[in-house]
Amino acid sequence: MPEPKPLSPRRRVLTAGAALATLPLPGRAAPEPLAETTHGRLRGSASQGVLAFKGVPYAASPTGAGRFSPPGALAPWAGERRADTHGASAPQLRGAGLPVFAYTNPVAEQSEDCLTLAIYTPGLRDGRRRPILVWLHGGAWSSGAGTAPVLDGSALAREQDVVVVAVNHRLNLFGFLQAEGLPPGAGNNGVLDMVAALRWVRDNAEAFGGDPGCVTIFGQSGGAAKVSALMAAPAAQGLFHRAIMQSGSGALSLATPEDAARAAHGLLAEFELRPTDAARLRDIPADRLLAAMAKVVAANGGANNFRPVLDGVVFHRHPFHTEAPAAAQDVPLLIGSAETEVTFYLAPDRANFSIGAEQLRARVRRFLRLDAEATEHVLAGYRAALPAASPSDLLVAICSDQNYRMSMIQAAELQAGAGGAPAWLYLFTWRSPAMSGLLRTPHTAELPFVFGNLESAAEFTGDGAELPAVRSRMMALWANFARTGRPQAPDVPSWPPYEAGHRPTMLLGNDARLAQDPGGAERQAMRGVPRFEYGHPVTFARD
């Protein structure tokens, strides 16, 4: 009889995970778990030692008269409510993405009735008080959902003994329309949705085996901006105890009232409505509103100002613009970015990886919003730091830094300098073999590892021998930070908190290595360049 074939690294990961699970007897389905919540009973599903509850409402449906209103109180229900199917994604516009990044795509249909959670836990009311990780999805403030395949919390919950919660909330104009005739704070309803979700988690934590006093909010890209916003929102104070920001871009500041007003006026003009007639938008179908919003954003050069606003009601200050938010001074922060973020945006056109010097100069000048002299200063600094880099390499380095890394460094500096809880800075450096290695370490690269879902991103991650170790390390770091407030894992060296003197940064790739101020010369070249924010169009991927 031939020897059995050795398991691939990916299959070893899956087999190890399955060995940890409590499986039903052959031929018998796992019993459907029943959770008792503050609003009624939920009937979920069980698989490989994890109990899942999906489509769980945390606030009243924001439909009809609820459109553009703050999240309303959830009414109790009688009997059992099925919770084995994901809730709807918020209404949104989505372009055609590359198949290699399909793992980030929402799987549910869209509906305004979208205020739901997905919950993954190893046990219900079993005497354990597990850390709770509340995921805030990416997609800026305009798209995405917590139900993308890569975001399934089962593996993280099972292998790290934590509770994972993913939040869906209102997006774009449905969550962030600031206009006359709408309730106070309407420009931040999507943030108020997340606050309502955190309150629901606090009130029901013990029913799902979690600790209401040990809640971590974490998110990537737009999700990191959501973490940042909640850190500055007085209404969210005390509802979470740690924060993780992964690859945040427009995470430092909010829209100005003027930005929000221009966006609202543009939308109203599409329907020939006066500035005081915003309430009439409640009668217009969602698809027509989204189409009109697309025109407003296009007229603004692609910059979307349907996002949280400094309104004096929900927000009284920007999150990390000039100082760390006082409301979250005692919240430890784990923060970082991926090494070559913008290859995510360059990938649809392979010509972006073979540009010339003049293309580089023009794209950098336009994206950084600099004059010719300041552009040359930045280019000279990067050429000196990266002498072997091609023009395309320099484009990737400069725009990744401007769009993501510099903002994350600034937030870490401000949090560390506030004198309260510490911050830890990382740089994710694992490289994808996809597209013949062109992508290197793009935006979203860490998600399959943090959630332990390599299978959902197989085209992106490949099947390298290093995958199980990278996966285990990232899951342990995130879970242990949620558990203790410090990022620790067995194969990670001692990781000191961030401070502006030595700038300790953990490089997380095939292994973990502590560095002092990596990319320091490039950081110096970027001094004086205004930080990227969502009000700036992303223009580096084209001439």
N, C-alpha and C positions, 0 to 999 in steps of 0.2 A: 504494500500500500504506500503511495507516495507521501512524502512529508507535506504537511499543510503549509500553504504559502504564508510567509510572515505578514502580519498586519501592517498596513500603511500607517504613518504617524497620525493621519486623521482618524482612521478606524480605531487606533489605540485609544485616542481621546474619547471616542464614543463608547468604546467598550468599558473604559475605566469609569465613565460617568454612569453607565448602566449598572455596573457592579455596586454602585453606591445606593441604587434605588431599591425600594421595596416593591417588588412586582407581584401582581395577582397570580394565583395558581393558573396553570395552563387550562385554557378553555373557559376561564371566567374573567369577566370584565372587572376592572377596578371599580370599587364602589364610588358613587357620585357624592362628593362631600357637600355638607350643608353648613352654611355659615349664618350665624345670628348677628345681624347688624342693627344699628340704631333705627333703621327705617323698615326692616323686614328681613325675611329669610332669603338667602341666595343659594341656589343649587348649581354647583360648579362641576368641574371635571378633574380627574386624576390620571396622571401618567408618569411612570418611572419615578415615583416617590415625591412628586410635586403636585400640589393642589392648585388649580387655576380657576380664577373667576374673572370673566371677561364681560365687557359691555355693562359694567356696574355704574349706575348713575350716581353722581355726587351733588347734583343741583337740578333744579327744574329745567325742563326743556326750553331753550331760548328761541322759541319759534313764535310766530304770530306777533302778539303785543310784546313778547319777550325779546324780539329782535332789537338790538341796540340798548337793551336794559341790563342792569347788573344781574349776576346770577341769582335766581330766586331760590327760596327754600324748597327742598325736596319733600314731596308728600310721601308719607308711609304707604306701603302696599300690603294687602292681605295675602295670606298664603305664601307659597314659594314663587320666587322669580327665577327663571332660567338665566344662568350666567355662564354659558359655555360657548358664546359666539362674540367676536369682537364688535365693539360699538363702531358707529359710523365715523369716518374721517370728516373733519370740518370742510365746508365748501372752499375750493381753492382752484387755481389754475396751475397746471403742471405741464412742462415741456417734455419732449421725448428725450430720455436719458440713455446713456450707453448701457448695454446689457451687463457689462462688468460691474456696474454699480447698482444693479437691480435690487440688491439686498436691502437698500434703503427705501424702496417704494412702498407706500401704504397698500394694504391688501383689502381694505373694506370700502364699500360704496360711500359716497359723500352725502351728508345731510346736515342741516342746521341743528338737528337734534343730536349733538355730538359731545355733550358734557359727560363723558364716561371714563372709567378706569379699567385697566387690566391688572390683576393682582396674582402674583405667584408666591407660594409659600410652602415650606416643608410640613407645616402642621397648623391646626386650629385649636386655640385654647388648650395647649398641651403643657402649660406651665413654663414654656420658654419665652424669653423676652428678646427677640432677635432684632438686630439692627434693621431699619427700613430704608431702602434706597428708592427714592421717587424720581423717575426719569421724566425729563422734559425734552421733547423731541426737537430735532433740527428742522431746517427749512426756513431760516430767517424768522420773520413773524407772519409769513404769508402762505406757507405750504407745509406738507409733512403730516405725520401721525405717529402715535406711540405704538402702532400695530405692525410696523414693517417687519419682515421676517427676521432680520438680524437682531431685533430688539426683544424677542421672546425671552422672558426672564427666567425660564425654567432651569437652565443649566446653572446660572449664577445663584439662584435660590437653593438648588439642591447641593451643589458642591461647596458653597461657602456658608450654608446655614443662615441665610438672610431672607428677608421679605422684599420682593421687588414690585414696585407699582409704576405703571406707565400711564401718563395723563394725556387725554385728548381735550382740547379747549378751542375756543373761537380764534380764528385767524383773520388776517388782512382787514378788509373794511368791516366785516362782521364783528370783529373783536376790537377794532381800533379806529373808529370813526368819531372824531371830535367835531361837533357842529352844534349850532344853535338849535334849540327845540328838542334836544336829546337830554337824557338825565345827566346830572353831574357825574363826572368820571367815565362817561361813555367811551372816551378815547382810550381808556385802559381796561375795558371790560374783559379782554383776553387775560390780562394779569389778574383781575379779580376772580376769574374762573379758576386760575391756579391756586389762589388763596383759598377759595371754597374747597378745592380738592384736598389741600393740605389740612384744612379743618376736618374734613371727612376722615382722612387718614388718622389724624390725632384721636378722633372720637371712636374709631373702629379698629385701632391698631391691635388691641389685645384679642379681638375676635379672630384675627388672622395670625396669631402667634408672634406679633411684633411688639416693639417697645415704643410707646408714644414719646418717650424722652430721648430717643436715639434715632432721629430722622435725618437723612442726608438727601439733599436735592442735588441732582447731577444732570448734565446735559452737554450736548456737542453742537458746535456751530451756533445756529439760532437758539438751540437749547441752552448753550452757555450764556447767551445774552439774556435768556429768561432767568437763569440762576442769578446773574448779575442784577437784573431788575428786582427780583424778589429780595435780594440782600438789601436793597435801598427802599423797599416798600414797607412803611410802618405797619400796614395791615398784616404783613406776613411775619412780623417779629415774634419770635418764640415758637413758631410752627415748625422750624427745622433747626438743626444743631451743628451740621457740617455742610460744606458745599464743594462741589467739583465742577470746574469749568474746563471743558475740552474744546479747544480750537474756536474760541469766540472771536468774532470779527467786530461787529458793531456793538460790542458789549460794554463800552465805557460811558456812553451817553444816550439820551433819549431824543426823540423828535422835539423840536421847539414848538411852542404854540403857533408860531407863524408857519412852520412846515406843515403842521397838521391842518391849519386853516386853508392853506393853498390846496392841499390834497382834497379836503372836503368840498371846497368851492368847485374844483375841477370835476368831481363826481356829480355834484348837483347840476352843474352846467350841462353835463351829458344828457340830463333828463329835463332840461329847461326849467329847473326849479330855482327858487330864490334861496339865499343863504338861510333864511328862517324856516324853510320848508323841509328840513331834513327828516322830520318824522314821517313824511309821505313816502320815504324810501322803504318803509315797512311793507308797502303794498306792491312792490316791484319784485318779480321773481328773482331768485338767487343767481341764475345763470346770466340774466341781463345785467345785474349789478357787477358780476365778475368781469363781464365783457367791457363794461364801461370803465371799471377800475384799470383794466389792462391798457386802455387808451390814455388814462391819466398818467400811469406810470411811464408809458412810452414817451409821452410829451415831456416828461421830466428826465429824459435821458436814460431811463431804465431804473432810476432811483425810486424806491418805494417808501413813501412816508405814511402809509397806513400801518403804524407801529406805535408802541407806547410813547406817550407825550408827557412832558413836564407840565402838568396841568394845575398844580397847586391843590389838588384834591387827593388823588392817589399817590402822586409823587411830588415831593418838595425839593428834590435835588437830583442831579445825575448820579448814577451808581459809582463809577470810578473815573470821573472826568479830571478832577484836581485832588480829590482825597477819597479815601475808602469810606463806604457808607457807615455812619455811626450805628445804624440799626443792627448791623451784623458785625460789630467790632469784636465780639466774643465767639465768632463762628470760624473754626479752622477752615482753610481753603487749600484744596489741591487743584493745581491749574497748569495748563500747558498746551502744546500744539504739536502738529505733525511737521516733519522736516521739510517736505516739499508740497505744501498744501495745494498750491494752485495748479498742479498737474491735473487735478480733478476737472478743472475748467478748460485747460488746454487740450485735453485728451480727444475731444470730438474732431479736431483737425490736426492731423499729424504734421502738417506744415509748421505748426507752432513750435515744433521741436528742432527746427532748422532755420530759424530766422537770422537775419543779418544785423550788423551793428547799427545801421540807421533805423531799422525797425525797432530794435531794442530801445534806442534813444527816444523815439517818438512815443512808444507805448509807455515807457516809464514816466516820461514827462506828463503825459495825459493822465495816467492813473494816479500818480503822486500829486498832481495838481501843482506843479512847480514851474518856475521860469527856467530858461535855458541854463543859466549859471548854476542854480541849485541842482538841476538835474545832473550836470556834469560832475558836481561835487559828490553826489551819491554814487554815480557810476565809477568814478575814480576810486572811491573807498572800497567798493565791492571788487573791482578789478585787482586792487592791491591785496585784498584778503583772499581772493580766489583766482590766482594768476592763471590756472589751467582751465578756467571755465569758459565755455562757448557763450555767444550771445544768448542762446536759449537757456543755458544754465544760469546765467546772470538774471535773466527775466524771471525764472522760477524762484531764485533766491530772494531777489528784491521784492517781488510781489507777494510771495509767501510771508515774508517778514512784515510788509506793510499791512497786508490784509488780516494777519492773524498773530504772528509771534510777538510783534512789538506791543500790541494791545494786551496780550497775556502777561508780558513782562511788566508793563505799567501797572496792571491790576495787582500783580504779586508784590511789586515795590510798595504800592500804596497800602495794601493790607498789612504787609510786614512792618511798615513804618508807623502804623496807627497805634502801636503799643498794646494791642489786645491779643487776639488769637493769631497764631503763626500762619504762614503760607508756605507751600512746597511747590517748586517749579519743576516741570519735566519737559522733555522733548522726545516724541515718539519717532524712532528712527528705523524700525523694521521696514524692509523694502519688498514690495509686491513683484512677483515675476510676470504679472499680466502685461499684455501689450509689449512683449519682448523686453520688459524692464523699464519701459519709458515712464511709467507712472511713479516709480520709486515709492515715496511715502505720501500719498495724496490725502486730501481732505476725506474724512470718514474712515481712514485706514485702521484705526484702533478699535472700531466698533465690534467687528467679529471676535476680537480677543477679549474685550471687556465683558461681553455678554456670553462668551464661550460658544458662539454659534458659527463655527468655521464652515459647516456644511452649507449654510445659507449663502455663503459668499465664496463658494469653491472656485469659481472662475477668477476671482480676485486674489484669493490667498494662495492658490496652488496647493501643493502637497509636500512641502519641504520638511525635512527632518526636524527643523527648529520649531515648528508650529506648536506642538504640545507644550513645550517649555514656555514659549511666549504667552500662550493662552493662559496657562496656570498662573504665571507671574502677574499678568494684568488683572485677572479676576481676584487674586489674593490681595494685591495692593489696594484695589478699589474697595473690596469688602472689609479689609482690616482698617482702612481709613474710616469707613463708616462705623466700624465697631469701636475704635479707640481714639479717633481724631489724629492718627499718625499713619502715614503710608509705609507699611512694612510687609515684607514677604521673605520666605526662607533664603532665596538666592539673590536678594537685593542688598547691596552694601549699606552701611549706616548713612542715613539721608538727613542732613541737617536742614532746618527751616531756612527759607530764603532770606537773604539780607543783601543790601546794596553794595557792601564792601567786596565780598568774594563771589557773590551771585551763584551759589551752589545750585546745580541743575542736574537732575537724573536723566541720563540718556537711556531710553527704554527701547532696545532693539532685540537682536538675537540673544543678547545678554543685557544686564543692567550695569551701568558704569556712571559714577559720579564725576562731573566735570565742573570746573570753575569758570563761569562766564563764557560758555561756548558761543561762538559767533560774536565775540565782543567787538571786534573791529567793524563788523557790519552794523552792529547796534550803534556804534559811534558815528558811522556814516549816515545813519538815519536821524541823528539828533536834529531837532528843529523841524522835522517833517510832521505836519499835523496827522494825528492818528486817523485811521480809516473809520468811517461810521456808515450806517445804512443809508444815509442821505447822499452818499457818494456813489455814482454808478461804477460798476465793475467793467473796465474797458481794456484790460491787458490782453485779452484772448483774441483780439482782432487788430488789424491795421487801421 
